[in-house]
Amino acid sequence: GEERAELLTPRRKVLALLGLVPSVGTPAEGIEADVLVVTSFADLTAKADQAKGKIIVFNQGWQGSYGSSVAYRSQGAIAAATAGGIATLISSVADFSLDTPHTGGMSYSPDVPQIPAACITVEDAQMLYRLQSN
């Protein structure tokens, strides 16, 4: 299938993204939902009451090393689904991406619903964070 994400408001913008492996797909009609941008797993836990039915965006930034940063890609779908999210977009595991998303492996837990997961560019994750903050 086709990978596609589009910001609808406050302006339309197609987001560059790459699905994670082995992410489940979206329904044929896609997903349209508000986003909740968080900066860490702890931030998601603190905002869990706002997560139900939303696309959870991890704008975790570079954590100082690949090993620390990749945890969001590998465990983000589990954390988002546990909080009630219906999909997750994760800032690429890099300190900058020049509008190029990165992909890689991710995990599911048998005790948590499987939700679609993809990486977006560092720049788009930061933009979504700024839009939420305003």
N, C-alpha and C positions, 0 to 999 in steps of 0.2 A: 504494500500500500504506500500511499504518499504521506510523507511527514510534513505537517503544516501547523503553524501556530500564528494567530493574528491578534494583535491588540485592537480592540474595537472602540474603546473610549479612553481618554479624551480625544484621541485621534487614531486613525487607522494606521497600523504598521505591521508588516509581516515580520515575524521574528525568525531569525536563522536558528535552526535546531537540528539535532541528531538524536534519534532514539537510542536508548541504552539497551544492552544485551543482558538478559532475555526479556525485555519489557513486553507486557501484554499490550495489545492495540486498543484504540478507542472504539466505541460503537461505530457502526457505519455512518450514522448521522453526525459523528464528532461529539465534542464536548464544548459547551459554552457556559462559562461560570466566572464569577469574580475570583480574583487572586488574593492570596495573603502572602506577602513577602516577609520572610524571616531571615535573620542573620546567623542563626545557630540552632542546634537541637534544643538548647535551653530556652531560646527565644520562642521556638515553636511550642514547647511545653507551657511557657508562660501565657501564650496566646491561644491555647488549645480550644478555649470557648469560642473563638472566632473562626476556627478552621473547618467546621462541618460544611460539606458541600462545596468547598472551594478548591481551586488549583493552588497548591502550595509551591511557592517559589523560594528556593534557597539561594540567598545572596550572601553566601558565607565568606566570600573573599579568600584570598590566598592565606593559608594557615601557617605559613613559614616552612612547610615541607610537603612533599607529595603525599607521604604517609598520613599526615594529619588532615590534609585537604580531601583526599580521596574517600574518606569516611562518608562524606555527604553524598557522593555519587553512589557508593555501594549500599548505604543504609537509608538514604533519603526517602525512598518509596515506602519503606516499612514505617518510618517515623511519621510521614505524612498520612498514610492510611490509618495508623493508630490514632491520630488526632482527628480523623474524620474527613480528611482530604479525598478528593475524587481523582486527582492526578497530581504529578509533581514535575516541576521544571527546576533544574539545578544549574547554577552558574558553572561553566566549564572549569575544570580543575587546572587553573593557570592563573598567573598574576595579571595577564592581559591576553586578549585573544584576537585583536584586529578584525573584529566582526566574523570570526571563524569559530563555530562551536566545536567542541571536542567530544568524543564518545568513549565508551568503555563498558566494563562489566558492572552489574548491580545485582542486588539480592532481594529475594522475597522470603517471608517467614510463613510457615504453614498455618500459623495462628492469626494471621492478619490478611484482610482482603488484598488481592493483587490489583494495583492501579497502574495506569500508564506512566512511564517515566522517560524523560528526555533531558539532554543538556542544551542550554541556550548560551549565547555569548556572555562573557563577563560584562560587556557594555550594555546589553539588553537587561541583564539582571540588575545592574546598577540603575538603569533608567526606570525600571518598574519600582525599585525601592524609592527613588526620588518622587515618583508619581504618588505612591502610597503615603509618603511623608508629608506631602503638600495638602 
